[in-house]
Amino acid sequence: MRCLLPLSMMCAALLAGCSTTDSCENIEDINAQRRECDELSKRIRQTESVVVRTNLQEIYEKQCVDIRFYRDGFDDKQVCSANRDKNAEKK
């Protein structure tokens, strides 16, 4: 019985640690996604073909309008800079 209690506590701590998610998003990923959306928007404006424009608009909606940040109620407070990430790892 004495071994069972510490073992169960370690398992509970391990499961609790694995279940937490980092709500902090990498600013570089967000900026790359914004650049891709800007480039796609530019291609939509420059395209003369109606069929191609429609396809590009559908892609834009999927990749830029319905992105995870908007679906999950993204908040600017969740954006982490590289310096904050490095400081968090040192602790």
N, C-alpha and C positions, 0 to 999 in steps of 0.2 A: 504494500500500500504506500510506503514511503516513496518509492520510485514513481508511482503513478501520478502523484500530485505535481512534482516538478516537470515531468514529461508532458502532462496535459497543459501546464502553464506555458511551456516553451512552444508547444503546438499552437496554442491560442495566440501567443505573441507573433509567431511566424505568419499565421493566417491574417492577423490584423495588419501587419506590415505589408503584406502582399496585396491586400485589398485596397489600400489607399492609392489614389491616383494624383498625379501632379496636375494641378489646374493651371499651371503656368505654360504659356505658349511661347515658342521661340520666335523672336522678332524677325530673324532672317527668313524663316519659313513664311511668315505673314507678308513680308515685303516681296518675296519671290512670287507669291500668289497674286499680289496686287499688280506686279509688273506683267505677269502673264495675262491677267484680265484686261489691263490697259492695252496690251498688244492685240488681244483678240477684239476689243472694242474698235481699235483703229482699223483692223482688217475688215470689220463689218462695215464701217463707214466708207472704206475705199472700194469695196466690192461692187461691181455693176450688175452681176448676175443675180437675179431674184432667188433662184434655187440655192445658190451657194450662200447668199446672205441669210436665207432662212435656216440653212443648216448651221451656219456660224452662230446665229442667234440662239438656236437650241443648245449648242455647246456652251455658249456664254451663260445661259440661264442655269445649266447644270453645274458649271464649274465656278461661276462668279456670284450668282444670285442665291443659289441654294447651298452655299458653302457651309461648312461645319460651324463656323463662328456665328453665323446668323441663326442657324437652326438650334444651336445649343444656348442661345442667349449670351453670346460672347460679350465680354466686358473688357474695356481697355486695361483694367487693373490686373487682368490675367496675363498680360504681355510681360515677358521677362527679358531683360537685356542679358548679354553674355556675361557682364560683370556680376550681376546678381546671381546667375547660375553658378559661376565659379566660387563665389563667396558661400553659397549654400552647400556646395560640395565640400568645402574646407571644414565646415562645422561638424 
